[in-house]
Amino acid sequence: FTVGDLLDVVQMSEVELQKALERLPVITLNGYVRMLSAEFHDRLVTAFVDCLDDDEEPGIILESVGLECLKDALKKYLPDKNIPVEAVNWLIEKYCNVVKENGTVTYHINEKAICRAKISQLLRAAVKFEYDTFEKALQQLLPIGVEFKEEYLEGLAFIDEELTTGKTIRYLNIEDLPEEPIKRLELLFSLRQSWKESIIQQYLSDLCPTKRHLNELLVNCCRQKTTVNGEKVLVGLKEMLL
């Protein structure tokens, strides 16, 4: 599809469409919008990390990623793939921050973005991980010098802790959840019987962009109780919605 083709079938302006496309793994190739497959995306990210750890690639380091250096290196790491320059540009835009100093533009690794990509790869490979095992495995996948922070899991994973199983983690990406609010809440309550408002909001942020929207949804749809510490706890959908 071209952008024009998409505008003919979606109910949004061109500006809204472009913003939506920016959130997806898509490139424009020869005038057509192409989505990168999950497999190709994963291979690009893995090759990128390998380049960062490769002493023979001095032009690709955390503090400075050379565009031409990366293009050449990816050909070496993925010799079976014809990687269009548009895909390399997308990789840079997605996983690097642009830094401008004294009229010079450099690309620094966006640690949060690269970390979330590797978290996603790891968690999609299994139903559930023990949390300690996950942390150790993830650190092996990250570029040298990049450290995992638990805040990077927001809207990407579900952490549970029970006496029988201990602390566990599984893949739960907000992008894969139902768009209909009630169905999404049903799914979340099937994973856990009660939620703190401060925790569940990360899985509702796309539906509720403001605190007011979140409060309206939770008040209208969920049964709530307040802990002795004054924190709201959601304990299920209202009976009329079941």
N, C-alpha and C positions, 0 to 999 in steps of 0.2 A: 504494500500500500504506500501511496504518497501521502504527505500531510493533507493534501486536498481531498484525497479519497477518504481519509479518516474523518475529516470535517463533515463529509456528506452523511456519515452514519452515526456520529456521536453528537450528543446534545451539549456542546460546550463551544466557547469561542476559541479562536486560534491561540490566543494567549494562554487560556486555561489548558488547552491541549498540549502546548509546548511545555508548560509547567508539569503536567502529568507525565509526559514522556521523559522529562529530566529525572524523575524518580525511578525510572525503569532501566534495565540493562539494554538500551536500544541505541543504534547508530543510524545515521542516514547515509546510505551507500548508493551512488548513482541516482540520487533523487528519491530513492525508496527507503522507507523506514523498516529497519531489520532488527528483530529482537535476538540478542545473544542467548543461545541455549544455556541451561544451567551447567551442563558439562563443559562447554567452551569457556564460560565465565570462570568456573572453578579452575580450569587448566591455566587460564591467563593469570589468575591471582596466585596460584601455586608457582608458576614460572617467575612471576614478579618477585615473590619472596625469595626464591632461589637466587635470582639476580642480586638481590640486596645482600645476601650472605656470601656471594661469590667474590673472592679476592681478585679474580681476574677481570672484574667489572668495576674498576675504580670510579667510573662515571655514574654509577647507580648506588647511592648510599642514602641513609635515612635523611640526611640534611640537604641532599641535592640529587635529584633524579634528572639525568640528561635525556631529553626526548629522543635524540638520534641514537644515543647509546642504548636506550631501552628497545628501540625498534630493531637494532641489530642483534641484541642479546636474545630477544624473543624468537628470532629466526633460528638461533642456535638451540634454544631450549625446546622449541616446538617445530622441529624441521618438517613434520608431516602436515603442518597447517599453513595455509596462505593467509597470513594475518593482515587485513587491510589497515592502512594508516589510521582510518577512522576509529578502529577498535583500540589502537594504541592510545590515541588521543582521549578516548572515553576512559580508558584505564587510568590515565594520568589525572583527568578531571575528577574521577570518582575517588581515587585513593591518595591524592596529593593535595596539599594546600599551596596556593600561589603566594610567594613572598617577593615583594618588590623592595629593593634597597639600592639607593643611588642610581636609579635608572636601569638596574639589572633585575631581571625576573628569574627566580629559581623555584623549583618545585620541591617541597618538603613532604615527607611521608605523613599522611594523616593517620596517626596511630589508632585512633578509635575506629576509623573505617576499615583499616586492614585487619584489625583485631576482630571486629564483628563478622567480617567475611570468613575468617578462619574458624570462628566459633560456629557459624552456620554450617560450614563444611563438616566439622567434627560432629555436631549434634545430629545432623541429618543421617549420619552413618550408623546410628544405633537408636533403639527405642528410648533407652534411659542410661545414664551414667551415675555412678557414685561420684559425688562432687569432687572429692580429692583426686580421684582417677582422672576426671575431666580436666582439672587444673593442670595436672602433670602432663597429660597428653597435649593440651593446648599449647603449653609453653614450648614444647618440642616443634610445634608447627609455626610459631611466630618468628619473624625476623629477629636476629640477634640485636638486642638493645630495645626491643619493644616488650613492655610488660602488660600483662592482663590486669584490668580493673573490673570489679564486679558491676560497676555502673554501666559497662559496655553491654551487659546482658539485657538492658531494658527493652521490652517489647520484642525480644528475640528468643527468650528461654523461660521455662517455668521451673522454679526451684521449690522443692518440697522437702519437708523434714518430719519423719515419723520415728517412733521408738523402734519399730521393727526393721525398718530399712535404712535409717539414718538419713543424712542429707543427700538428696539426689537432684539431678537436673535433666531436663529433656527439652527438645526443640519445640518452641511455641512462638511462631513468628506472627506478629500482628497483621502482616500483609496476607496471611493465609486464613485468617479468621472470617466467619460469616459477616457480610456487610449489614445484615438486618440486626438491629440492636438486641431484640429478644433472643434470637437464635445464638448470638454471640454470648450473651449472659448465661444461657442454658449450658453452652459448652464449658464456660469457665466454672460454673458451679458443679459440673460433672467431674471436673478435675480436683476441685477442693470445695468442701461444704461451706466454709466461711472465708471471707476475704476482708483484709483491712482495706479501707478506701485508698490509703496511700500506695498500696500494692496493685490493686485492680486497675487503677487509672492508667497504668502504662499499656494495658491491653485495650483501652477505649479512647486513646488520645486522638485517633483519626476521626472517630465519631463525635468526640466532645473536645473541640479545640480550646475551650475556655473552662474555667472552674465552674462558672454558672451552668454551662451545658451539662457538665458532668453531674453536678448536684441535681439538676432536673431529671436526668435519666435515672439516677440511683433512687431518688425519692419516689418517682413514678413506678418503678419496676421492681425494686428490691425491698425485702424485709430487712430491717436494721436493728442493731442494738448498740449501746454505748458501753465501753469497758470502764473499769474503775479509774483508768488514766484519762478518760474523756475522749478516747479515740473511737470513731465509728467503725463497726464491723458489720459486713453484709452477710446475711445468713440464708440467702436463697431468694428466688423470685416470689413476688406476691402471688397468693393462691389464685387470684382471678386470672393470672397469666399462664397458669399451668394447664 
